[in-house]
Amino acid sequence: MSESALPPVIRALLDPAAYPHPVDRVKLIQTHISYVLLAGEHVYKVKKPVDFGFLDFSTLRKRRYYCRQEVILNARLCPDTYLGVSRIRDQDGRITVDGAGKVIEYAVHMRRLPAERMMDRLLESAEVTDQMIRRVADRLARFHADAETSVRIAEYGDWAIRYNWRENVQQWTPYIGRTLTPE
């Protein structure tokens, strides 16, 4: 997508001066649901105003809610990475992160992780060890074993997971062989 086709708030966030910390350059990565802005040592993830049925970020209020939820949930495993929710503000046409003015958007604020330590890079360079995999698996197993549970939580378990799984498979089926491999 060309820069001119981006929403005005995202175009404004490509300017290093929009941030409350030193930034030399801003790199934009897009997903189907987010704009991810790599800004110096920080990352800001702005949810796109979309409604796909299984997720609804269509209003500012919903995007604020889901930004908060993302921080709450993910900080349980990565407290040093998830720093909070930033307010994107507009004051007289100047858009800034956590500055002055009217709130026009929200972003999940994260600490930027070193690119060379990302799993895809480690796999490419054959640096992933059995010990690394075990540490990740052990941490996730402990996390799930210690996770809160209750009758109320269980109500959303089996049937909800089965329903969502079937719905996802139905939605993915047309893409098998085009963008997804049959495996």
N, C-alpha and C positions, 0 to 999 in steps of 0.2 A: 504494500500500500504506500503510495507516495505521501510525503509529509503534508501536502496541501489537502489530502483526503482525510486526514486525521481530525478528530474533534478538536475544537479550539483549545480546550483545557490541556489536552495531551500535547498539542503543538507548543503551548506555553511552557510545559514542563520539560521540553527538550532544551530549554535555555538554562545553562548552569547557574545563572543568577536567581533562579526561582527557588533555590534551596537554602536552608539556614546553616549550611556547612560548606566547606570548600569543595568545589566540583570543577574538574577540568573539562570534562565532556560527559554527555549523557547518551547512553545507548538504550534504544527501545527494542524490546522483544514483545511480540504479540502472541497470545494464545487465543483460542476461540472464546474465552470468557474474561480475559484480562489484558491490560497493558502493563508490562513490567519495565520499569525505568531503573537502569543501573546508573546511579549517580554517585561517583566517587566511592567511598567505603560503605555506601548505603544503597538499599533497594526499596523502591516504592511500587507496590502493586495496586493498580486502580482497576476495579471491577467494571467491565463493560455493562452498559444498561441493556441487558438482554433477558429474555424469558424463554427458557428451553423446556419448560414444564417441570423437569426434574430439578431445576434451579431457577430462581427468579430474582434477578438483580435490577428489575425494571425501574425502580424509584430510588431516589437519593436515600431515603429512610432505610430501604432494604439493603442498599449497598453498605451503609454505615453499620447496620446490624450484622451483616455477614463478614465485614472486615473485623469487627469485634470478636465474632465467633471464631474466625480463623486464628486470631491471635491467642484467644483463650485455649483453644484446642491444641494448636501446634506448639505453644510455649511449654506445654507439659513435657514434650520430648526435646525441645530446642529453646530453652529459656534465654540463652545468650544470643539467639538469632532473631527471635520475634520481639521487637522493641515497643510495639504499640500501634495505635491507629493515628495517622496524621490527618489533619484537616487541610484541605486545599482551599485557599481563599482568594477572593477577587476584591481588590480595593481600587476603585477607579480604573479598571481595565488592566491592572497589574496582578497577575496570578502568581501566588507564592505558596510554598509548603509551610504550614504552621506559622504563617505571617498574620498580618492584620486584614480585616475586611470580612465580607460575607462568605460563609462556607458554601462552596459550590460542588465539592466532591470530597471523597474520603479515600485513603490509601492505607494498605497494610505496610507498615514501616519495618524493615528488616536490616540486619547487619549483612553486608555483602560477604559471601564466602569466597575463598580463593578458587578461581576457575580451575587451576591445575590440580585441585584436590576433589573435583567433581567425579562422580562414579563413571560417567562416560569416558572421561579422559584417562582415569586410572585403568579402566578395562582396555581401552585402546593401546595403552603402553604396557599392558600385562603387569601392572603393579598391584592388582587386587590379590590379596593372600587369603588362604583359608581362615587364618586368624581374624582378619577383618570381617569376613562374612559371619564367622561365629560371634564376634562381638556385637554386630548389628542384630543378628538373630536372638542372641541372649537378651539384649536390651529390650527388643520388641516383645519377647516372650514374658519378661518380667513386667513390662508395662501392661500387657493384656491380662496377666495373672492378677495384678494389683488393681485393675480397673474396677471402678464402682459398679455394682450391679444391684438390682432390686426387681420387684415384681413389675413395677411400671416400666423399667428399662426392658425387661424381658418381653413385655407386650409388643415391642417394636422389633423383636428379634427375628425368629424363624420366618414367619409369613412375610414380613416387610422385606427382608433380604431376598427371599425367593422371588417376590414380586418385582423388585428392582433389578435383580439379576436377569429375569426373563425379559423385562422391558428393555434393558440395555442390549441384550443379545438381538432382540427384534430390531432395535435401532441400528445396530452395527451390521446386520446381515447384508444389506445392499452394498456395503463397502468391502466385503470379503473378496479378495482377488484384485481389488483396485487400490485401496490404501491400507488394507489389513491383509496379512497372510492368513491362509486357512488354519495354521497352527494356533 
